[in-house]
């Protein structure tokens, strides 16, 4: 279960990008130490129950990814509360945390431990992970020799073997070829049927439509709409169409 | 307390990161893992050539002195250097997944501890060949390593956090380490520093520093890295004795008349006794331990405070 209550998140955007001490000193001398504060999320509240699959849609910069990062405990909320019950597992995009020099096997163990699995638990699942990714013959080769599709498959396979109670997915639904997409979709459906929570952040409206019965539309940091996926997507599409017209005119 | 429990829960991450660091570091080189041992050995070989062969240093067991000083120094400097990269390198991960961030500087520390152990084994091998005495006082190496490691963790956590915000931290750290190296008694015997009565060149520098000289020496001796090196030398080379050793050879200048040489040789034990009385070691050891501990705590707190905004600023 994910419970988000009155969530606010503020970012500070410095007026100029400072990456070195020299720049910092120059900025200090010129008095350019200011920054703009802006709210990436404003007063967002919702609850996702166990066994529910919920999608979050919205344009770029709407606050979707910030919301995702707060639920994954990567960022801290400025105000408000986030309660997540059960083991959370973020699905890392494109095998984040994979090291190119290491073999597929070592990367599976490293990635699994980052997601909270012990060595022993990983060992038990190792076979099943390799099986799911369909990469048994290359597991001892360094990951830098893999195609991007292979990396994604392996990353996905590790994540779905974590036994999470809450699975967080950020823009990774459209990975792999047609065949692997079907397979991963089936797996996610299975999760939902087992009473687990699935939380998807995506631009891919079709994917959200297929997987989630409920959706949240987030724009400019505000929760615009919360309801059945079909209705939310329709409303979102209409808004986008309207925007296109006004730009075109 | 909660933090420690959290770290324990993610101990597998630490273990896997260390394994990865060790595997990756020498993956692409033909000699593989042995580079980690060959590098310091070659460095020591160069110094041996310069100081022993070319400059004709007469100090007893000079090469053994070099190695026992260089091991703890190498451990310390490598920890700090790896510290500057440990978070920056893993930014993609930090932005996506939650885990206690302290795992990153800790993995740099533990990886280097493993390297230190390997280097230590090689050193024992060399000692066997040279027949340097083995004795029970070797245990002194353990508290000395703990001292240096505590200090190294604090500094490496600090620079790890700062490196996320300023890209030039790693260059500054690299240069400062180069300077720091000469402020530890790796290449020269300690008593030469403690025995300094005045600073030779430049009138203004002389008048500026000479009054401060006792304080400078005290700070010099309070450096946890220096104390760690002294611990290594005391345990490994002089059977746990006081590491302030004045060798008569070092007092003898080339071209001295035989009379003067005899006098210098007679003077050495007196000087040694004086230095030991002037610099009783235990307060310095306690002081260095406190400094190391304080650095570790402060470094960790800085790291923890800044870690909350890593994903936003990286």
HADDOCK unambig.tbl for C-alpha pairs under 7 A between the chains (distance, minus, plus):
assign (segid A and resid 19 and name CA) (segid B and resid 165 and name CA) 6.23 0.50 0.50
assign (segid A and resid 19 and name CA) (segid B and resid 166 and name CA) 4.87 0.50 0.50
assign (segid A and resid 19 and name CA) (segid B and resid 167 and name CA) 5.81 0.50 0.50
assign (segid A and resid 20 and name CA) (segid B and resid 166 and name CA) 4.51 0.50 0.50
assign (segid A and resid 20 and name CA) (segid B and resid 167 and name CA) 5.37 0.50 0.50
assign (segid A and resid 20 and name CA) (segid B and resid 168 and name CA) 5.56 0.50 0.50
assign (segid A and resid 21 and name CA) (segid B and resid 166 and name CA) 6.07 0.50 0.50
assign (segid A and resid 21 and name CA) (segid B and resid 168 and name CA) 6.70 0.50 0.50
assign (segid A and resid 69 and name CA) (segid B and resid 96 and name CA) 6.93 0.50 0.50
assign (segid A and resid 72 and name CA) (segid B and resid 97 and name CA) 6.74 0.50 0.50
assign (segid A and resid 72 and name CA) (segid B and resid 98 and name CA) 6.57 0.50 0.50
assign (segid A and resid 73 and name CA) (segid B and resid 98 and name CA) 5.69 0.50 0.50
assign (segid A and resid 74 and name CA) (segid B and resid 95 and name CA) 6.46 0.50 0.50
assign (segid A and resid 74 and name CA) (segid B and resid 96 and name CA) 6.56 0.50 0.50
assign (segid A and resid 74 and name CA) (segid B and resid 97 and name CA) 6.13 0.50 0.50
assign (segid A and resid 74 and name CA) (segid B and resid 98 and name CA) 5.20 0.50 0.50
assign (segid A and resid 75 and name CA) (segid B and resid 311 and name CA) 6.96 0.50 0.50
assign (segid A and resid 90 and name CA) (segid B and resid 97 and name CA) 6.69 0.50 0.50
assign (segid A and resid 92 and name CA) (segid B and resid 96 and name CA) 6.63 0.50 0.50
assign (segid A and resid 96 and name CA) (segid B and resid 92 and name CA) 6.43 0.50 0.50
assign (segid A and resid 96 and name CA) (segid B and resid 93 and name CA) 6.08 0.50 0.50
assign (segid A and resid 97 and name CA) (segid B and resid 92 and name CA) 6.93 0.50 0.50
assign (segid A and resid 97 and name CA) (segid B and resid 93 and name CA) 5.40 0.50 0.50
assign (segid A and resid 101 and name CA) (segid B and resid 24 and name CA) 6.36 0.50 0.50
assign (segid A and resid 110 and name CA) (segid B and resid 13 and name CA) 6.73 0.50 0.50
assign (segid A and resid 110 and name CA) (segid B and resid 16 and name CA) 5.47 0.50 0.50
assign (segid A and resid 113 and name CA) (segid B and resid 12 and name CA) 5.72 0.50 0.50
assign (segid A and resid 113 and name CA) (segid B and resid 13 and name CA) 5.16 0.50 0.50
assign (segid A and resid 114 and name CA) (segid B and resid 13 and name CA) 5.55 0.50 0.50
assign (segid A and resid 114 and name CA) (segid B and resid 99 and name CA) 6.95 0.50 0.50
assign (segid A and resid 116 and name CA) (segid B and resid 10 and name CA) 6.77 0.50 0.50
assign (segid A and resid 118 and name CA) (segid B and resid 12 and name CA) 6.28 0.50 0.50
assign (segid A and resid 119 and name CA) (segid B and resid 12 and name CA) 6.94 0.50 0.50
